[in-house]
Amino acid sequence: MHVFIKKDYQELSRAAAAMVAAAIRERPDLVAALPTGGTPVGMLRELVRLHQTEGLDFSKARILNIDEYVPLGPDHPQSYYRYLQEFLYQNVNINQTNTFVPDVRAADLQAACAAYDQRIAGLGGIDLMVLGIGGDGHIGFNEPAAELSADTHVADLSAETIRDNSRFFETVAEVPRQAATMGVGVILQARKILLLASGRSKGAVINRLLTQRTVTPHFPASLLLLHRDVTVMVDEAAAAAEIEGANEPTPVINERKLSG
Ligand SMILES: N[C@@H]1[C@@H](O)[C@H](O)[C@@H](COP(=O)(O)O)O[C@@H]1O
């Protein structure tokens, strides 16, 4: 696990966008999976800036939503597809037919999830997976549980996640109770993973991620220990608990990884 601690949210966003941009320049038809929520907004804005000012070319890129609320369609203001559309797709030269999300309005959701996995396989797998992290350690919408699904599936959201995500809705009651999400097997099959976290509210979960050396489905992000190419990028606020409470070896901070 490569760990980078950036001064603040702006630097974190710039560095994350630089990594995504480098991947697109290296492979113009990159297959990327992107998260939603508050954390990636700065990165997405920076990617748009790179497109507008440096001609970063999305014309061949393929982008997938990691998860989607059931049953919010692509036009729903709170849907995750709409989120990527507003923050990225409509501002860059991506071909809409190269953007993907599970069909959460399908009558047969299980079949829709299986179709999403087939779609991913058809694209040749995911080159770059960008992840956020929930306060309870969830990645995508893989919530802490005794067992985790490997494949894309419909998940029940935890009370903590419903509460956390209610800030994007008028009331808690409006937050969907379920979402389709790539499973942990799909996430771990991505060739490269970049996990982002910002702010003090993520301090405890980042501290646990960077110090824990055991894998448990009760802390889904711990499964990232099993992957050979994970970069964790956090700002100083999210890393603060880790720095203050460090009783484990200091994680590797290697700035050269960013340009390399
Ligand atoms: N399903 C999403 C995740 O993909 C995201 O990573 C997480 C953190 O969001 P935020 O960045 O707003 O803290 O929240 C949601 O539940």
The ligand as a Gaussian input file, in Angstrom:
#p B3LYP/6-31G(d) Opt

LIG

0 1
 N      -21.279000       4.771000      -1.827000
 C      -20.557000       5.953000      -1.524000
 C      -19.105000       5.611000      -1.507000
 O      -18.710000       5.267000      -2.823000
 C      -18.313000       6.774000      -0.976000
 O      -16.953000       6.474000      -1.059000
 C      -18.675000       7.035000       0.468000
 C      -17.909000       8.193000       1.096000
 O      -18.486000       9.407000       0.736000
 P      -17.905000      10.826000       1.115000
 O      -16.767000      11.054000       0.187000
 O      -19.017000      11.791000       0.857000
 O      -17.500000      10.769000       2.529000
 O      -20.044000       7.314000       0.533000
 C      -20.996000       6.638000      -0.233000
 O      -21.668000       5.822000       0.643000

